[in-house]
Structures are given as structure tokens and as C-alpha cells.
Amino acid sequence: MRNTYESPFNARYASSEMQALFSPDKKFRTWRRLWIALAEAEKELGLNITDEQIAELNLFKDDINYSVAEQHEKEVRHDVMAHVLAYGEQCPLAKGIIHWGATSCYVGDNTDIIIMHDALELIRQKLAAVLSKLSDFAMEYRSMPTLGFTHFQPAQLVTVGKRASLWIQDLMIDLDDLEYVLFSMKLLGSKGTTGTQASFMSLFDDDGEKVKQLESLIAQKMGFDYVYAVSGQTYTRKQDSRVLNILSGIAQSANKFSNDMRLLQSMKEMEEPFEKNQIGSSAMAYKRNPMRAERIGSLARYVMIDALNPAITAATQWFERTLDDSANKRISVPEAFLAVDAILNIYINIASGLVVYPKVVEKHVLEELPFMATENIMMAAVKRGGDRQELHERIRIHSMEAGMQVKMYGHENDLIERIAADPMFGLNKDELLSVMEPSKYIGRSAEQVAEYIGEQVRPKLAGISTEGMSIELKV
């Protein structure tokens, strides 16, 4: 048992994949890749850098001498320069050209963008996995009538699958937003201390075209198509705000699903997976708490609030840069990703094992259906010569009385019996029950689900690979 604080995201929630993306090792390896890309591009554009120096940099790109870097940082109090010096000790031939012309943000900011890009791609894959599971579920239950609710009061019928399509649609909106941001992400490039590229203009004897080519080459080597056309010392902190807004949107969608699941589980219509030896309560052994859905809600709340951090940071930057972004950014951005990663892992787990109890669903439908069938009953009675307004009033009276029997005395809903006994309607009980088939009250629910999944969701998911992606649900 450790005697120091450990983030719950590491111990309990986030996957090892996402943790690895925001690990120090990933950061410092990316720094070295960026230094190699810079040296290669500078060499290709005519600066005095040799193949031997590049080869030496590549030889040690993943063999980071951390203890040496830590010792240097204690002395120089600068993390980037500490790693420049440590890399230089391993690469004596290339020592003099590491970080040539660059400022700290060349490695720091470009690395942040690369990591966020990779993390968004992982989130994209997990979103696709959730959507795939939910789509299977929606199709399976697209025709099963269930009570719809407005204001959490019984309303017209929908279907179990149609309700699931609403969860899917929210995530599809998130996926569209994510892809827009992901596919338009740009590197900072090589901009220098205030974004003017003055140091690189000096390196290339005021050849502006070569300075532009340098950025383009670096971007290509790092797998990007574009760099920001203008910047201060840093990339605009609006980028972080955009990214966390995407994560907040996913959290919002997942939280809506988790609330619905908690309500449905309370109604005993649906349940999240419940393992054989799982304990719902330390005191109440019979309980089957929706702990997975509750955890989604808890983590989602964190992400939605956390998204305010980069928004405020972006709004309060001074001129070409200030450093009040740094400490906040180190915490708020990685932990938002770790939280959403955990949310999606749980969401995939729930969506993979959703349990529906058809008899309970049907029971609830039949309890409320007499009220919902009154319009059809009234129309049938009008066809037999009844007065629509008079019938409407009689139905209102019968409905109030039937509702009173249910609410005040706990009796069954006897509205159909009351209408059958009222000669004004001229309909017997069998005729009334024929109007009470639940499938008559779901509209185009089944068709809407099939069309939406088949025409929009499945084609979108076909372009997203989830191969090799692991889903970890720790505790």
C-alpha cells in the first residue's frame, strides 16, 4: 500500500492506453521525435547537419536517460534544457545542433497537440464501439412497445429501440464534432519566441521561403498536414478549449444515458450488467444498484466542470504568452481525457450487456394504455353515430375516476370496463380491447430506428477501425 496520493484515474478508472498517451515517457519520446524532425528538415534545407548526426539522434530517440535529465533539471530549473543536455550527452556528434533555432514551445506545444490528437483518435474509436453496441441493441428492440415519458409522466408509447436511438443520436453529434476538430488540428510549427520566426530567418539568411518550408517539412514528418499560420509563442489556447468542449459534449451525452438507465433500473424495466458475485449494498443484500451508470454520471460531472478550465485560460492569455496556463493545462487537459476514456469504457460495458425485462415493460404499458387509447376509442364511437364533444367529456370523467381508483386505492386501471358499461359509446369490452393492441400506438418507431441505423449510423461506423483497442473496466 503506497503512502502517497495516487490519482483515481490511474488506479480505478482510465485505461492503460490512455494513461500511456499522457505519460511522461510519451511526452519525452515525442520531444525527441520533434528534435529529429527539426534537424532533418534543417539539413534538407541546406543547414550544416550531417547524416551521422541524424543517425545518432535516431539511435537514442527511445533510449531516454531519465536520471541524467533529472539531475540537469535540478541544476538548470528548466525541463526542456535539461532534456536537451541529457540528449546531448548521449549524442556527442549531434549535441550542438539539438533544438537549433527553437524555443521551448517547439517541443512542448507541438507535443501537446500530437498527444491530444492521438487521444482524440482513441476516444473516436471508443465512441464507435459504444455506437456499434447500442445500434445492435436498438435494432433488436426496435419494435418492442414501451411507455414514453414527458416530464417523467407517462406519455404516448415509443419502443425500447427507439429510445436507444436517442442515446445514439447524441453520440453521433459528438462524433461529428470530434472528427471536425480531430481532422482540422494543426501543429504550432517552428514559430520562435513571439511567433515571428526571427531565429529561423537568421538561420536561413532571411530566406522566408525556406523558413516556411521548414514548418511544412516538420509537420509532414510528424504526420500533420498544416501548422498554424500565425501564433504567439504558443499555439492559441482556444485549441485546448475546443478539444475539451468535445469531451464535455461526450460527457453530457453519456450522463443523459446514465440517468435514463438509473430510472429504468428503478422501474425494473432494464438493468445494466450485474455480475454473479457482485454486491449491491453492504447492508441490503437484495439490492442491485446501477453503480456503472452512477459512475458515468459522477465522472461526467467532473468533465463538464473541467471544460471551464481551458475556456478561462484561453480568455485570460496576455499578448504573445503568459505562464499561468501551464500548471492548469498540465492537470485539466489530461484528466479530462482520462475521465472520458473511463466513461466510454463503462458505457461500452453497459451497452454490451443491457438487460430488458419484457414482461415488466408490457405490464407498465398495459397499465397506462387505456388512457392513451381513449382518442381511438372516441373516434370509433363517433363513427357509430356518437357526438364527439359529448364523448370527450364522458371520457374525461371516466379517466378521472379510473385514475382515482389507481392513485387513491391501489386498484387496477378499470377505464375500459367503465367505457364498456357506458351506453353512450356503444362498444363492448372485446371491441374496446381490440383497440388496445400496443403496436398500434408506436407510430413509425421501428421504421425510424431501422432507417437511422442503416442509413446514417452503420455507414459512419464502417470508416472507423477499432481493431486492437482494449476495453478495461477496472473496478
N, C-alpha and C positions, 0 to 999 in steps of 0.2 A: 504494500500500500504506500503510495507516494505521500510525502508531507508537503508538497507544493501544489498550487492550483493547476488544474488541467481543464481546458475548455471542454464543456459537454459536447461540443460539435465533434471533437476528436474521439472522445470516449464513448459517446452514446448515439450520435445522430448521423453525421456525414460519412459518405463512402470513402474508402481509401483512394479511389480515383480522384475525387475532388480535393481531398486533402493533399494529394501529391501535386496537384496543379498549383496550389498556393503554398507549397513547402519552400523553405529556404534553398534547398537543393535545386528545385526547378528554376527559381529566380536566378541563382548564381550561374547555373549552366547556360541560361538564356543570355545573361550578360556576356559570357564568353563567346557564344554564337554571334552576338552583335559586334563584339570586337573583331572577330574573324571576318564578318561580313564587311565591316568598315575597312579593314586592312586590304581585303581582296578587291573591294571597289576602288580604293585609292590606288592600288597597284595597277588595276586595269585602266585607270585614267591617267597613268603616267608618273605617279609618285615613286620615289626610290624605295621600293619594298621588294624583297626577293622571294622567290619560290621557297627557299629554305626557311625563311621567317614564317611564311604562311603554314608550311608543313609543321613547324614546331608548335605554332599556336593550335593547330588541329590535333596534334599528338596529345596535348594536355587539356583539350576542351572539356572533357568529362571527368578528369582526374584533379579535382579541386583540393588544394592543400589548405583545408579549413583552419587548422591550428596556426599556420603561418599568417593567414588573413586576420584571424582574431588577435594575434599579437600585434600586428601592424595597426589594427583599428584602435587598440588601447593606446598606441603612441600618437597616431595622427588624428584620431577622433573623426574619421571620415570613412564611411563604409566603402564607397566606390574606390577611393585612392588606396585603401587597404587591400582591396582585391586586385587592383592594377599592380601594386607592388608584389603581391603574392604570386600572381600570374607571371610577372617578370622574373621572379626567382626560378620558376620552372622553365622559362623560355629566355635564356640569356641572349640568344641571337635576335629575338623579336622584342626584347624588353623596351627598346627605345621607340618603337612605333605603336605600342599598345595604346589605344584611346587617343590616337593622334588627331588633334583638332577638335575633339569632342568635349562636351561638358557632361556633368553627372547625369543630367536628364536624358542624355542619349541612351544610356543603358537603363536607367531607372524607369523613365516614362515609356519607352518603346517596349520594355519587358512587361510593364503593367498592361499595356494594350494587348500584347501577344497572349498573356495569361488569361485576360478577360475573354479574348476571342476563343481560346481553347475551352474555357469553362462554359461559355455560351453554347459551343458546339455540343458539349456533354449534356447540358440542360436540354438542348434541342432533341437529342437522341432519347432522353428520358421522357420528355413530353410526348414524343412519338410513341413510346412504349405504353404510356398511360392511355393515349388516344386509341391505340390498337385494342387494348383490353376493354376499354369502355365501349368501343364500336361493336366488338363481339357481343358484349352484354346487351347493348341497345337492340341489335338485330334479333337476338334470341327472344327478347321480351317486348318486341315492338307492338305486338297485338294484345298483350295482357292488360285488360282494363284496370285502372286504379283510380282512387279518388284524387282529383286535382284540388289544390288549395289556393285560395287567395286570402291574405290576412290571416293565414293558418286557420281558415274556416273552410269547411267542405264546399267545393265549387263543382263545375262540370267535370266529367270524367276525362282523364288522359290515359296514357298507358305507361307501364313501367319503363319501357324502352324510350318512349317519347320524353319522359322526364330525364332519362340519362342523356338524351341528345342535347339537352340544355347545358349539362355539365361539359359535354364535348364541345359545344359551340364556344363556350367561354375559353376553353383551352386552345381552340383553333384561332381565336382572335389573338391570344397570347403568342401562339406560334408564328402567326403572320408578323406581329410586331417584332418578335425576336429575330426572325430572318431578315427583316428590313434593316435592323441595327447591325446584326452579325455581318451581313454581306456588304455593308457600307462602311465598315470600320477601317480606319486609316492609321498608319504609324505616324508618330511625331516626325520621324526622319532625322536628319542631322542639321539642326537649326542653330546651335550655338547658345550663348548665354542669354541673349534677349530676343532670339528668333530671327536675327538678321543674317546669319551665316557668315558673319565677318571673318571668323577664324578660318573658315574653309576658302573664302575668297583670297585670303592671304596665302594659304597653302597652294592654291592653284593659280597664283599670279593674276588675280582679278578676272579669271575666266569663268564668267557666270554660267555658261552652258555646262561646263564640267561640274560645277557645284550642283546644278540641277540634276545632271546625270548621276552624280554620286548618290543622291537620295533615291532616285529611281532604281539604281542597282541594289542598294541596301534593301529596299522594300521587296524587290523580286527575290533576293536571296533568303529573306525571312518569310516568304510566302504571301506577300501582300501586293495588291495592285496599285495602291495610292498612299500618299502621305498628305498630311495637312498642308495646304498651300501657304498658310500663314500661322504663326504661333508666337507666343511669348517664349519664355524659357521652357515652359511646359506645354503639353497639349491642353486644349481647353478642358476645364473640369466639367463642362457641360457633358462631356463624353461619359464620365462616371455617373452623372445624374441620369442620362438616357439609359444606361445599362441597368441601373438599379430600379428605374421605373419599370423596365421589362420584368425584373424579378418580383417587384411588388405586384404587378398585374397577375403573374402566375400564382402568387400567394393569395391574392384576392379570390381567384377562381377556385383554388384548392380549398380555401376556407368556406366558400359557399357550398361546395360539395360536402365538406365535413359536417357543416351544420345540418344539411339535408339528411345525411346518414345518421346523425345522432337523433334527429327527430323520428326517422323511420325505424330506427332500432328501438326507441322508446315505445313506438306503436306496434312493435313486433312484426312489422311487415318485411323488413330486411335487416340483415346483420353484416357487419364486417367479419372477416375470418376470426374464428375463436379456436385456439389450439386445444388439444385434448387435455393437457395438464395446466392450461392457463388458469390463473386465479383472478377473478374479477374484483374481489374485495377481501381484505383481511378479516373483516367481521361478518360480512354477509355472503356466505359460501355460494348461494344460489345466483349471485349477480353475474351478468355478462356485460360489463361496461364497454362502451365503444372507445377504448383507450387509443386506438390508432387514429381514429377520426379526431379525437380530442387533441392528440399530439400535433396533428396537422394544424388545427386551429391555433394552438399555442405558438408554434413556430411561425405560422403565417402572420400573426400579430407582430412578432418581432421584426419580420422582414418589412412589413408595411411601414412601421415606425422608422426602421433603419434607413429606408429610402429618403428620409428627410435629410440625412447627413450630407450626402454629396450635393443635394439641392442647395442647402445652405452654404456649403463650401464653394460651389460654383458662383453663387450670388455675392460672395464676400471676398473674392480674389482681388488683389491690388495690382493694377498695371500689368507688368510683364510676369510677375510671380510674387507670392509670399509663401512662407513655410508653414502657415497654420493649417494647410491642407494635409500635411504629411502624416502626422500621428493619427488623425481621424481617418484618413484614407486607408492606412495600414490595417485598421480594425474593421471599418464599416463595409468595405468592398468585399474582402474575402469572406467575412462571416455571413453576408447576405447570400453569397453563392453556396456556402456550406449549408445554410438553413434551407434554401430552396432545393438543393440536392437531397437533403433529408426528407423534405416534404414530398418530393416526387418519388423517392424510394418507398415511402409509406403508401402513397397514392397507388403506385403500381401493385403493391402487395394487396391492398384492399380490392382494387379493381380486378385482380386475378382470382379472387375468392369470394366475391359477393354472393350472399345467400338470400334467396327470395322465399317467402312463405306464402304460396298462392292461396291457401285456404283463409289465412288472416286477411290478405288483400281482398279476397272475394267477400268475406264477412263484412268488412268495412264498406265496400261498395254497396252491398245489398241493404245495409242499414240506412244509407243516405239516398239510394236510388229512387225510392218512392217520391221524394221531394223533387228530384231532378226530372222525373218522368211526367210531372204534372202538366207541363206545356203540351207534350204529345197527347196526354190523356184529354186535355181540354180540347185540342184540335179534333180528336176522334169524336168527342161528344158533340162538337159543333157540326161536324159532318152529318150527324144523325138528327140534326134539327135544333140543337140547343143554342141558347143565346150566349155569346162569347163573354160579355161583361158579367152576366149573372153567374156563369160557370166560374169565372175568375174569382169572384167574391166567395163562392162556395168552397173553392179550393183553398183560398186564403184562410178561411175559418177552419176547415178540416186540418190544414197544415199546422196551424197554431195549436189546435187541440192535440194532434198527434205528437207534436214537439213537446208539449207539456207533459204528456204521458212518459216520454223518454227521459226528460230532464228532471222532473219532479219525483217520479215514482220508479224510475229504472226499468220501465216496461219496454217491450219491443215496439218498434215503429208500426203502428196499425193504420197508417194513412190509406193504404189500398183497401183494407176492409171498410173503412169509413166511406170511401168513394163508392165502393161496390154497393153499399147499403143505401146510398143516396139516389132516389129515382130520377133526380134531375139529370144525371149523367147517362142513364140507360145502358150501362156497361156492367157485365157480370165479372166475377173475380178472374176467371180464366182469360177473358178478353183483356182485362187490365194487366195480368201477368205477362201476356204476350207482348205488351208494350215495354216490359221491364227487362228485356234482354240487354245486358251491359254493353255488348258490342255495338248496339245501335247508337250509343252516346259518346263514342270516341272520335267521331269525325274522321279526318284523314291522318290520324296519328301514325298508324302503321306505314302508310304510304310516305308520309313526311320523313320518317326515320330511314326507310329504305332508300329514298331518293337522296337524302342528305349524306348518308354514309357512302352510298355507291357513287354519287356524282362529285362530291367535294372532299370528303374525309379520306377515303381509300386512295384516290389519286395523289393527294398531298403526301400521305404517308409512304407511298411507293418510292418516293425520291429520297427517303431518309434511311440510312443504314443504322441498325442498332447491333450489328454484329460485334461480338467481343465485349459488349457492355455488360458489366455485372451489376446486380441489384443487391445491395446489402441492407438488411434490416437488423440492426444490432440487438436492441432490447426493446 
